Amino acid sequence: MGLWTLIQGMLLFANGLAILNEDRFLAPRGWTMLEVQRGNRSTMKGQLIGLIYACQYFRIMLVFFNFITIILKLIYG
């Protein structure tokens, strides 16, 4: 496994986190930002909620990175 494969895997993981819907998936499980704002920031669950919301916040950058990745895969195979 090379560095490029690892970067692609992280990009796919970030894409998966970015598409999670708060109303349909996160809220029924108690994974909203209200949980983090209540003081649970240092827990593992709070850190994961922060990661999910960070990926959702940077969706436009993810689209750009996906575009670059697709172009590089088309050029270099």
MOCOR-V914531 format. One record per residue. N is the residue number from 0. RES is the residue in three letters. PSI is psi as a letter, one per 30 degrees, with the letter a starting at -180 (NA if undefined). OMEGA is omega in radians with two decimals (* if undefined). BURIAL is + if it has 16 or more other C-alpha atoms within 10 Angstrom, else -. Layout:
BEGIN
N RES PSI OMEGA BURIAL
N RES PSI OMEGA BURIAL
END
This chain:
BEGIN
0 MET k -3.13 -
1 GLY l -3.14 -
2 LEU e -3.14 -
3 TRP e 3.11 -
4 THR e 3.10 -
5 LEU e 3.11 -
6 ILE e 3.11 -
7 GLN e 3.10 -
8 GLY e 3.10 -
9 MET e 3.10 -
10 LEU e 3.09 +
11 LEU e 3.10 -
12 PHE e 3.11 -
13 ALA e 3.07 +
14 ASN e 3.11 +
15 GLY e 3.12 -
16 LEU e -3.07 +
17 ALA f -3.08 +
18 ILE f 3.13 -
19 LEU k -3.12 -
20 ASN k -3.10 -
21 GLU e -3.07 +
22 ASP e -3.03 -
23 ARG f -3.04 -
24 PHE e -3.00 -
25 LEU e -3.07 -
26 ALA e 3.12 -
27 PRO f -3.14 -
28 ARG f 3.13 -
29 GLY g -3.09 -
30 TRP h 3.14 +
31 THR l 3.12 +
32 MET f 3.07 +
33 LEU e 3.09 -
34 GLU e -3.12 -
35 VAL e -3.11 +
36 GLN f 3.12 -
37 ARG f 3.09 -
38 GLY g -3.13 -
39 ASN h -3.06 -
40 ARG e -3.03 +
41 SER f 3.13 -
42 THR l 3.13 -
43 MET e 3.12 -
44 LYS e 3.11 -
45 GLY e 3.10 +
46 GLN e 3.13 -
47 LEU e 3.07 -
48 ILE e 3.09 +
49 GLY e 3.10 +
50 LEU e 3.13 -
51 ILE e -3.12 +
52 TYR f 3.06 +
53 ALA e 3.09 -
54 CYS e 3.12 +
55 GLN e -3.14 +
56 TYR e -3.09 -
57 PHE h -3.13 -
58 ARG e -3.12 -
59 ILE e 3.08 -
60 MET e 3.09 -
61 LEU e 3.09 +
62 VAL e 3.11 -
63 PHE e 3.14 -
64 PHE e 3.07 -
65 ASN e 3.12 +
66 PHE e 3.12 -
67 ILE e -3.14 -
68 THR e 3.13 +
69 ILE e 3.13 -
70 ILE e 3.13 -
71 LEU e 3.10 -
72 LYS e 3.10 -
73 LEU e -3.11 -
74 ILE e -3.01 -
75 TYR f 3.06 -
76 GLY NA * -
END
